[in-house]
Amino acid sequence: MWIYGYFEETELPRVHVGDRADIRMISGRVLLHGTVDGIASSDNRTNT
């Protein structure tokens, strides 16, 4: 499963590949556990 999220640039230095990731869905009822597999340089890149 892939999770895409928005993070402030000031928070990114604290996130590393291999870190544990706990994601709570917007509803607040579902908590997912995983591992950071990669960090993209940007979101929604386009070549227009």
CHARMM-style PDB file with segment names, atoms N, HN, CA, C and O in Angstrom:
ATOM      1  N   MET     1       0.847  -1.159   0.000  1.00  0.00      PROA
ATOM      2  CA  MET     1       0.000   0.000   0.000  1.00  0.00      PROA
ATOM      3  C   MET     1       0.900   1.231   0.000  1.00  0.00      PROA
ATOM      4  O   MET     1       1.927   1.266   0.677  1.00  0.00      PROA
ATOM      5  N   TRP     2       0.500   2.229  -0.762  1.00  0.00      PROA
ATOM      6  HN  TRP     2      -0.335   2.200  -1.312  1.00  0.00      PROA
ATOM      7  CA  TRP     2       1.216   3.504  -0.794  1.00  0.00      PROA
ATOM      8  C   TRP     2       0.386   4.538  -0.064  1.00  0.00      PROA
ATOM      9  O   TRP     2      -0.831   4.599  -0.236  1.00  0.00      PROA
ATOM     10  N   ILE     3       1.029   5.341   0.737  1.00  0.00      PROA
ATOM     11  HN  ILE     3       2.018   5.292   0.876  1.00  0.00      PROA
ATOM     12  CA  ILE     3       0.371   6.461   1.408  1.00  0.00      PROA
ATOM     13  C   ILE     3       1.068   7.731   0.933  1.00  0.00      PROA
ATOM     14  O   ILE     3       2.287   7.860   1.042  1.00  0.00      PROA
ATOM     15  N   TYR     4       0.297   8.647   0.416  1.00  0.00      PROA
ATOM     16  HN  TYR     4      -0.693   8.542   0.327  1.00  0.00      PROA
ATOM     17  CA  TYR     4       0.837   9.946   0.019  1.00  0.00      PROA
ATOM     18  C   TYR     4       0.380  10.969   1.051  1.00  0.00      PROA
ATOM     19  O   TYR     4      -0.783  10.968   1.454  1.00  0.00      PROA
ATOM     20  N   GLY     5       1.274  11.829   1.474  1.00  0.00      PROA
ATOM     21  HN  GLY     5       2.219  11.830   1.146  1.00  0.00      PROA
ATOM     22  CA  GLY     5       0.911  12.829   2.464  1.00  0.00      PROA
ATOM     23  C   GLY     5       1.657  14.122   2.224  1.00  0.00      PROA
ATOM     24  O   GLY     5       2.615  14.173   1.453  1.00  0.00      PROA
ATOM     25  N   TYR     6       1.210  15.151   2.884  1.00  0.00      PROA
ATOM     26  HN  TYR     6       0.431  15.110   3.511  1.00  0.00      PROA
ATOM     27  CA  TYR     6       1.853  16.459   2.804  1.00  0.00      PROA
ATOM     28  C   TYR     6       2.596  16.693   4.110  1.00  0.00      PROA
ATOM     29  O   TYR     6       2.042  16.505   5.194  1.00  0.00      PROA
ATOM     30  N   PHE     7       3.844  17.101   3.999  1.00  0.00      PROA
ATOM     31  HN  PHE     7       4.294  17.253   3.119  1.00  0.00      PROA
ATOM     32  CA  PHE     7       4.653  17.367   5.179  1.00  0.00      PROA
ATOM     33  C   PHE     7       5.355  18.704   5.009  1.00  0.00      PROA
ATOM     34  O   PHE     7       5.834  19.026   3.922  1.00  0.00      PROA
ATOM     35  N   GLU     8       5.414  19.472   6.073  1.00  0.00      PROA
ATOM     36  HN  GLU     8       5.024  19.210   6.956  1.00  0.00      PROA
ATOM     37  CA  GLU     8       6.147  20.734   6.043  1.00  0.00      PROA
ATOM     38  C   GLU     8       7.625  20.448   5.789  1.00  0.00      PROA
ATOM     39  O   GLU     8       8.169  19.480   6.321  1.00  0.00      PROA
ATOM     40  N   GLU     9       8.269  21.271   4.990  1.00  0.00      PROA
ATOM     41  HN  GLU     9       7.828  22.057   4.558  1.00  0.00      PROA
ATOM     42  CA  GLU     9       9.689  21.076   4.674  1.00  0.00      PROA
ATOM     43  C   GLU     9      10.554  21.043   5.928  1.00  0.00      PROA
ATOM     44  O   GLU     9      11.576  20.357   5.956  1.00  0.00      PROA
ATOM     45  N   THR    10      10.159  21.772   6.958  1.00  0.00      PROA
ATOM     46  HN  THR    10       9.329  22.329   6.936  1.00  0.00      PROA
ATOM     47  CA  THR    10      10.954  21.792   8.190  1.00  0.00      PROA
ATOM     48  C   THR    10      10.891  20.465   8.938  1.00  0.00      PROA
ATOM     49  O   THR    10      11.751  20.195   9.777  1.00  0.00      PROA
ATOM     50  N   GLU    11       9.887  19.626   8.652  1.00  0.00      PROA
ATOM     51  HN  GLU    11       9.188  19.845   7.971  1.00  0.00      PROA
ATOM     52  CA  GLU    11       9.748  18.330   9.317  1.00  0.00      PROA
ATOM     53  C   GLU    11      10.506  17.220   8.589  1.00  0.00      PROA
ATOM     54  O   GLU    11      10.830  16.200   9.196  1.00  0.00      PROA
ATOM     55  N   LEU    12      10.791  17.403   7.305  1.00  0.00      PROA
ATOM     56  HN  LEU    12      10.528  18.232   6.812  1.00  0.00      PROA
ATOM     57  CA  LEU    12      11.391  16.332   6.504  1.00  0.00      PROA
ATOM     58  C   LEU    12      12.752  15.842   6.990  1.00  0.00      PROA
ATOM     59  O   LEU    12      13.030  14.651   6.857  1.00  0.00      PROA
ATOM     60  N   PRO    13      13.615  16.690   7.544  1.00  0.00      PROA
ATOM     61  CA  PRO    13      14.904  16.162   8.014  1.00  0.00      PROA
ATOM     62  C   PRO    13      14.758  15.091   9.098  1.00  0.00      PROA
ATOM     63  O   PRO    13      15.697  14.336   9.348  1.00  0.00      PROA
ATOM     64  N   ARG    14      13.596  15.021   9.739  1.00  0.00      PROA
ATOM     65  HN  ARG    14      12.833  15.634   9.536  1.00  0.00      PROA
ATOM     66  CA  ARG    14      13.369  14.028  10.795  1.00  0.00      PROA
ATOM     67  C   ARG    14      12.836  12.709  10.253  1.00  0.00      PROA
ATOM     68  O   ARG    14      12.738  11.735  10.999  1.00  0.00      PROA
ATOM     69  N   VAL    15      12.487  12.657   8.963  1.00  0.00      PROA
ATOM     70  HN  VAL    15      12.567  13.448   8.357  1.00  0.00      PROA
ATOM     71  CA  VAL    15      11.916  11.451   8.357  1.00  0.00      PROA
ATOM     72  C   VAL    15      12.990  10.749   7.540  1.00  0.00      PROA
ATOM     73  O   VAL    15      13.653  11.374   6.713  1.00  0.00      PROA
ATOM     74  N   HSD    16      13.164   9.445   7.770  1.00  0.00      PROA
ATOM     75  HN  HSD    16      12.625   8.937   8.442  1.00  0.00      PROA
ATOM     76  CA  HSD    16      14.197   8.681   7.073  1.00  0.00      PROA
ATOM     77  C   HSD    16      13.633   7.364   6.557  1.00  0.00      PROA
ATOM     78  O   HSD    16      12.739   6.781   7.171  1.00  0.00      PROA
ATOM     79  N   VAL    17      14.156   6.899   5.429  1.00  0.00      PROA
ATOM     80  HN  VAL    17      14.882   7.373   4.930  1.00  0.00      PROA
ATOM     81  CA  VAL    17      13.802   5.579   4.918  1.00  0.00      PROA
ATOM     82  C   VAL    17      14.117   4.561   6.011  1.00  0.00      PROA
ATOM     83  O   VAL    17      15.188   4.591   6.616  1.00  0.00      PROA
ATOM     84  N   GLY    18      13.171   3.668   6.250  1.00  0.00      PROA
ATOM     85  HN  GLY    18      12.300   3.645   5.758  1.00  0.00      PROA
ATOM     86  CA  GLY    18      13.322   2.652   7.289  1.00  0.00      PROA
ATOM     87  C   GLY    18      12.638   3.016   8.596  1.00  0.00      PROA
ATOM     88  O   GLY    18      12.460   2.158   9.460  1.00  0.00      PROA
ATOM     89  N   ASP    19      12.246   4.296   8.754  1.00  0.00      PROA
ATOM     90  HN  ASP    19      12.390   4.993   8.052  1.00  0.00      PROA
ATOM     91  CA  ASP    19      11.542   4.716   9.968  1.00  0.00      PROA
ATOM     92  C   ASP    19      10.176   4.052  10.054  1.00  0.00      PROA
ATOM     93  O   ASP    19       9.551   3.758   9.035  1.00  0.00      PROA
ATOM     94  N   ARG    20       9.726   3.821  11.264  1.00  0.00      PROA
ATOM     95  HN  ARG    20      10.234   4.059  12.092  1.00  0.00      PROA
ATOM     96  CA  ARG    20       8.367   3.332  11.491  1.00  0.00      PROA
ATOM     97  C   ARG    20       7.395   4.455  11.140  1.00  0.00      PROA
ATOM     98  O   ARG    20       7.676   5.627  11.393  1.00  0.00      PROA
ATOM     99  N   ALA    21       6.263   4.100  10.562  1.00  0.00      PROA
ATOM    100  HN  ALA    21       6.034   3.148  10.357  1.00  0.00      PROA
ATOM    101  CA  ALA    21       5.251   5.086  10.192  1.00  0.00      PROA
ATOM    102  C   ALA    21       3.904   4.655  10.753  1.00  0.00      PROA
ATOM    103  O   ALA    21       3.452   3.539  10.497  1.00  0.00      PROA
ATOM    104  N   ASP    22       3.267   5.525  11.510  1.00  0.00      PROA
ATOM    105  HN  ASP    22       3.634   6.432  11.718  1.00  0.00      PROA
ATOM    106  CA  ASP    22       1.914   5.304  12.008  1.00  0.00      PROA
ATOM    107  C   ASP    22       1.029   6.343  11.347  1.00  0.00      PROA
ATOM    108  O   ASP    22       1.254   7.543  11.499  1.00  0.00      PROA
ATOM    109  N   ILE    23       0.028   5.890  10.618  1.00  0.00      PROA
ATOM    110  HN  ILE    23      -0.155   4.915  10.495  1.00  0.00      PROA
ATOM    111  CA  ILE    23      -0.846   6.783   9.860  1.00  0.00      PROA
ATOM    112  C   ILE    23      -2.266   6.629  10.364  1.00  0.00      PROA
ATOM    113  O   ILE    23      -2.813   5.527  10.368  1.00  0.00      PROA
ATOM    114  N   ARG    24      -2.866   7.735  10.790  1.00  0.00      PROA
ATOM    115  HN  ARG    24      -2.422   8.631  10.786  1.00  0.00      PROA
ATOM    116  CA  ARG    24      -4.261   7.712  11.215  1.00  0.00      PROA
ATOM    117  C   ARG    24      -5.092   8.316  10.092  1.00  0.00      PROA
ATOM    118  O   ARG    24      -4.817   9.423   9.630  1.00  0.00      PROA
ATOM    119  N   MET    25      -6.100   7.588   9.662  1.00  0.00      PROA
ATOM    120  HN  MET    25      -6.324   6.688  10.038  1.00  0.00      PROA
ATOM    121  CA  MET    25      -6.967   8.045   8.592  1.00  0.00      PROA
ATOM    122  C   MET    25      -7.785   9.244   9.072  1.00  0.00      PROA
ATOM    123  O   MET    25      -7.951   9.437  10.276  1.00  0.00      PROA
ATOM    124  N   ILE    26      -8.295  10.047   8.141  1.00  0.00      PROA
ATOM    125  HN  ILE    26      -8.160   9.890   7.162  1.00  0.00      PROA
ATOM    126  CA  ILE    26      -9.038  11.261   8.468  1.00  0.00      PROA
ATOM    127  C   ILE    26     -10.208  10.974   9.401  1.00  0.00      PROA
ATOM    128  O   ILE    26     -10.517  11.790  10.269  1.00  0.00      PROA
ATOM    129  N   SER    27     -10.858   9.833   9.236  1.00  0.00      PROA
ATOM    130  HN  SER    27     -10.606   9.170   8.531  1.00  0.00      PROA
ATOM    131  CA  SER    27     -11.998   9.489  10.089  1.00  0.00      PROA
ATOM    132  C   SER    27     -11.578   9.331  11.544  1.00  0.00      PROA
ATOM    133  O   SER    27     -12.407   9.449  12.447  1.00  0.00      PROA
ATOM    134  N   GLY    28     -10.288   9.064  11.776  1.00  0.00      PROA
ATOM    135  HN  GLY    28      -9.615   8.968  11.043  1.00  0.00      PROA
ATOM    136  CA  GLY    28      -9.800   8.872  13.130  1.00  0.00      PROA
ATOM    137  C   GLY    28     -10.018   7.474  13.666  1.00  0.00      PROA
ATOM    138  O   GLY    28      -9.556   7.152  14.761  1.00  0.00      PROA
ATOM    139  N   ARG    29     -10.715   6.639  12.915  1.00  0.00      PROA
ATOM    140  HN  ARG    29     -11.090   6.901  12.026  1.00  0.00      PROA
ATOM    141  CA  ARG    29     -11.054   5.293  13.388  1.00  0.00      PROA
ATOM    142  C   ARG    29     -10.036   4.240  12.992  1.00  0.00      PROA
ATOM    143  O   ARG    29      -9.939   3.194  13.634  1.00  0.00      PROA
ATOM    144  N   VAL    30      -9.277   4.510  11.938  1.00  0.00      PROA
ATOM    145  HN  VAL    30      -9.356   5.360  11.417  1.00  0.00      PROA
ATOM    146  CA  VAL    30      -8.343   3.507  11.423  1.00  0.00      PROA
ATOM    147  C   VAL    30      -6.914   3.995  11.627  1.00  0.00      PROA
ATOM    148  O   VAL    30      -6.570   5.114  11.247  1.00  0.00      PROA
ATOM    149  N   LEU    31      -6.082   3.141  12.233  1.00  0.00      PROA
ATOM    150  HN  LEU    31      -6.361   2.232  12.541  1.00  0.00      PROA
ATOM    151  CA  LEU    31      -4.668   3.437  12.414  1.00  0.00      PROA
ATOM    152  C   LEU    31      -3.872   2.379  11.665  1.00  0.00      PROA
ATOM    153  O   LEU    31      -4.015   1.185  11.928  1.00  0.00      PROA
ATOM    154  N   LEU    32      -3.035   2.817  10.734  1.00  0.00      PROA
ATOM    155  HN  LEU    32      -2.919   3.787  10.520  1.00  0.00      PROA
ATOM    156  CA  LEU    32      -2.206   1.910   9.948  1.00  0.00      PROA
ATOM    157  C   LEU    32      -0.765   2.004  10.433  1.00  0.00      PROA
ATOM    158  O   LEU    32      -0.306   3.067  10.852  1.00  0.00      PROA
ATOM    159  N   HSD    33      -0.060   0.882  10.371  1.00  0.00      PROA
ATOM    160  HN  HSD    33      -0.433   0.018  10.031  1.00  0.00      PROA
ATOM    161  CA  HSD    33       1.345   0.837  10.766  1.00  0.00      PROA
ATOM    162  C   HSD    33       2.157   0.410   9.562  1.00  0.00      PROA
ATOM    163  O   HSD    33       1.736  -0.461   8.801  1.00  0.00      PROA
ATOM    164  N   GLY    34       3.305   1.010   9.387  1.00  0.00      PROA
ATOM    165  HN  GLY    34       3.648   1.718  10.005  1.00  0.00      PROA
ATOM    166  CA  GLY    34       4.150   0.643   8.259  1.00  0.00      PROA
ATOM    167  C   GLY    34       5.558   1.161   8.442  1.00  0.00      PROA
ATOM    168  O   GLY    34       5.977   1.507   9.547  1.00  0.00      PROA
ATOM    169  N   THR    35       6.281   1.208   7.334  1.00  0.00      PROA
ATOM    170  HN  THR    35       5.940   0.927   6.437  1.00  0.00      PROA
ATOM    171  CA  THR    35       7.667   1.646   7.317  1.00  0.00      PROA
ATOM    172  C   THR    35       7.873   2.590   6.142  1.00  0.00      PROA
ATOM    173  O   THR    35       7.324   2.365   5.063  1.00  0.00      PROA
ATOM    174  N   VAL    36       8.656   3.642   6.338  1.00  0.00      PROA
ATOM    175  HN  VAL    36       9.102   3.825   7.214  1.00  0.00      PROA
ATOM    176  CA  VAL    36       8.975   4.573   5.255  1.00  0.00      PROA
ATOM    177  C   VAL    36       9.860   3.836   4.251  1.00  0.00      PROA
ATOM    178  O   VAL    36      10.964   3.403   4.578  1.00  0.00      PROA
ATOM    179  N   ASP    37       9.357   3.704   3.031  1.00  0.00      PROA
ATOM    180  HN  ASP    37       8.460   4.056   2.765  1.00  0.00      PROA
ATOM    181  CA  ASP    37      10.072   2.981   1.977  1.00  0.00      PROA
ATOM    182  C   ASP    37      10.831   3.931   1.056  1.00  0.00      PROA
ATOM    183  O   ASP    37      11.828   3.546   0.445  1.00  0.00      PROA
ATOM    184  N   GLY    38      10.360   5.172   0.958  1.00  0.00      PROA
ATOM    185  HN  GLY    38       9.550   5.485   1.455  1.00  0.00      PROA
ATOM    186  CA  GLY    38      11.000   6.146   0.088  1.00  0.00      PROA
ATOM    187  C   GLY    38      10.421   7.524   0.328  1.00  0.00      PROA
ATOM    188  O   GLY    38       9.334   7.668   0.889  1.00  0.00      PROA
ATOM    189  N   ILE    39      11.156   8.532  -0.102  1.00  0.00      PROA
ATOM    190  HN  ILE    39      12.038   8.415  -0.557  1.00  0.00      PROA
ATOM    191  CA  ILE    39      10.712   9.918   0.033  1.00  0.00      PROA
ATOM    192  C   ILE    39      10.908  10.595  -1.315  1.00  0.00      PROA
ATOM    193  O   ILE    39      12.034  10.713  -1.799  1.00  0.00      PROA
ATOM    194  N   ALA    40       9.809  11.039  -1.919  1.00  0.00      PROA
ATOM    195  HN  ALA    40       8.895  10.942  -1.526  1.00  0.00      PROA
ATOM    196  CA  ALA    40       9.877  11.703  -3.223  1.00  0.00      PROA
ATOM    197  C   ALA    40      10.357  13.140  -3.048  1.00  0.00      PROA
ATOM    198  O   ALA    40      10.159  13.748  -1.996  1.00  0.00      PROA
ATOM    199  N   SER    41      10.987  13.674  -4.087  1.00  0.00      PROA
ATOM    200  HN  SER    41      11.148  13.180  -4.942  1.00  0.00      PROA
ATOM    201  CA  SER    41      11.487  15.047  -4.020  1.00  0.00      PROA
ATOM    202  C   SER    41      10.377  16.078  -4.139  1.00  0.00      PROA
ATOM    203  O   SER    41      10.520  17.198  -3.648  1.00  0.00      PROA
ATOM    204  N   SER    42       9.261  15.713  -4.790  1.00  0.00      PROA
ATOM    205  HN  SER    42       9.145  14.803  -5.188  1.00  0.00      PROA
ATOM    206  CA  SER    42       8.128  16.626  -4.904  1.00  0.00      PROA
ATOM    207  C   SER    42       6.895  15.838  -5.307  1.00  0.00      PROA
ATOM    208  O   SER    42       6.980  14.668  -5.681  1.00  0.00      PROA
ATOM    209  N   ASP    43       5.743  16.503  -5.226  1.00  0.00      PROA
ATOM    210  HN  ASP    43       5.675  17.454  -4.922  1.00  0.00      PROA
ATOM    211  CA  ASP    43       4.469  15.869  -5.543  1.00  0.00      PROA
ATOM    212  C   ASP    43       3.861  16.550  -6.764  1.00  0.00      PROA
ATOM    213  O   ASP    43       4.051  17.748  -6.976  1.00  0.00      PROA
ATOM    214  N   ASN    44       3.138  15.786  -7.555  1.00  0.00      PROA
ATOM    215  HN  ASN    44       2.984  14.813  -7.383  1.00  0.00      PROA
ATOM    216  CA  ASN    44       2.392  16.308  -8.704  1.00  0.00      PROA
ATOM    217  C   ASN    44       3.281  16.999  -9.729  1.00  0.00      PROA
ATOM    218  O   ASN    44       2.947  18.078 -10.218  1.00  0.00      PROA
ATOM    219  N   ARG    45       4.392  16.391 -10.048  1.00  0.00      PROA
ATOM    220  HN  ARG    45       4.663  15.515  -9.650  1.00  0.00      PROA
ATOM    221  CA  ARG    45       5.247  16.950 -11.104  1.00  0.00      PROA
ATOM    222  C   ARG    45       4.535  16.854 -12.445  1.00  0.00      PROA
ATOM    223  O   ARG    45       3.891  15.850 -12.749  1.00  0.00      PROA
ATOM    224  N   THR    46       4.657  17.904 -13.239  1.00  0.00      PROA
ATOM    225  HN  THR    46       5.179  18.719 -12.992  1.00  0.00      PROA
ATOM    226  CA  THR    46       4.095  17.883 -14.590  1.00  0.00      PROA
ATOM    227  C   THR    46       5.105  18.479 -15.554  1.00  0.00      PROA
ATOM    228  O   THR    46       5.931  19.308 -15.173  1.00  0.00      PROA
ATOM    229  N   ASN    47       5.031  18.053 -16.791  1.00  0.00      PROA
ATOM    230  HN  ASN    47       4.360  17.380 -17.101  1.00  0.00      PROA
ATOM    231  CA  ASN    47       5.893  18.596 -17.848  1.00  0.00      PROA
ATOM    232  C   ASN    47       5.017  19.284 -18.878  1.00  0.00      PROA
ATOM    233  O   ASN    47       4.867  18.792 -19.996  1.00  0.00      PROA
ATOM    234  N   THR    48       4.437  20.420 -18.511  1.00  0.00      PROA
ATOM    235  HN  THR    48       4.559  20.820 -17.602  1.00  0.00      PROA
ATOM    236  CA  THR    48       3.556  21.131 -19.445  1.00  0.00      PROA
ATOM    237  C   THR    48       4.194  22.399 -19.915  1.00  0.00      PROA
ATOM    238  OT1 THR    48       3.601  23.132 -20.706  1.00  0.00      PROA
TER     239      THR     48
END
